[in-house]
Protein backbone atom coordinates (compact mmCIF):
# COMPACT_ATOMS: atom_id res chain seq x y z
CA UNK A 1 0.00 0.00 0.00
CA UNK A 2 1.32 3.41 -0.93
CA UNK A 3 -0.35 5.33 1.90
CA UNK A 4 -2.51 7.32 -0.51
CA UNK A 5 -5.78 8.73 0.81
CA UNK A 6 -8.68 9.31 -1.56
CA UNK A 7 -11.90 10.83 -0.22
CA UNK A 8 -15.02 8.99 -1.36
CA UNK A 9 -18.11 11.16 -1.63
CA UNK A 10 -21.77 10.46 -2.24
CA UNK A 11 -22.26 9.14 -5.77
CA UNK A 12 -18.65 7.94 -6.21
CA UNK A 13 -17.81 4.44 -7.47
CA UNK A 14 -14.75 2.67 -6.06
CA UNK A 15 -13.54 -0.32 -8.12
CA UNK A 16 -10.83 -2.85 -7.30
CA UNK A 17 -9.61 -5.42 -9.81
CA UNK A 18 -6.24 -6.73 -8.57
CA UNK A 19 -7.03 -7.76 -4.98
CA UNK A 20 -5.68 -4.37 -3.94
CA UNK A 21 -5.23 -3.83 -0.21
CA UNK A 22 -7.57 -1.07 0.89
CA UNK A 23 -9.28 0.51 3.87
CA UNK A 24 -12.66 2.24 3.83
CA UNK A 25 -13.68 4.50 6.70
CA UNK A 26 -16.73 6.60 7.39
CA UNK A 27 -16.49 10.24 8.34
CA UNK A 28 -15.97 11.42 11.90
CA UNK A 29 -19.61 12.43 12.27
CA UNK A 30 -21.30 10.13 9.76
CA UNK A 31 -21.71 6.46 8.93
CA UNK A 32 -20.26 4.77 5.86
CA UNK A 33 -22.98 3.08 3.80
CA UNK A 34 -21.83 1.04 0.84
CA UNK A 35 -22.76 -1.76 -1.54
CA UNK A 36 -20.18 -4.45 -2.38
CA UNK A 37 -20.44 -6.37 -5.64
CA UNK A 38 -18.27 -9.41 -6.33
CA UNK A 39 -17.67 -11.16 -9.63
CA UNK A 40 -17.54 -14.11 -9.43
CA UNK A 41 -20.15 -13.96 -6.67
CA UNK A 42 -19.40 -15.03 -3.13
CA UNK A 43 -20.93 -18.23 -1.76
CA UNK A 44 -22.39 -16.59 1.33
CA UNK A 45 -20.23 -18.32 3.93
CA UNK A 46 -17.28 -15.91 3.63
CA UNK A 47 -16.51 -13.70 6.65
CA UNK A 48 -14.11 -10.86 7.33
CA UNK A 49 -11.53 -11.50 10.07
CA UNK A 50 -10.28 -8.13 11.29
CA UNK A 51 -7.97 -9.63 13.93
CA UNK A 52 -5.15 -10.83 11.66
CA UNK A 53 -2.10 -8.64 10.85
CA UNK A 54 -2.34 -9.18 7.08
CA UNK A 55 -5.89 -7.79 6.94
CA UNK A 56 -9.19 -9.38 6.13
CA UNK A 57 -9.81 -11.28 2.91
CA UNK A 58 -12.37 -13.54 1.31
Residue pairs with C-beta under 8 A, 6 or more apart in sequence:
1 21
1 22
8 14
8 24
14 24
16 22
19 57
21 55
24 32
24 34
25 32
26 32
38 58
42 58
46 58
48 56
48 58
49 56
50 56
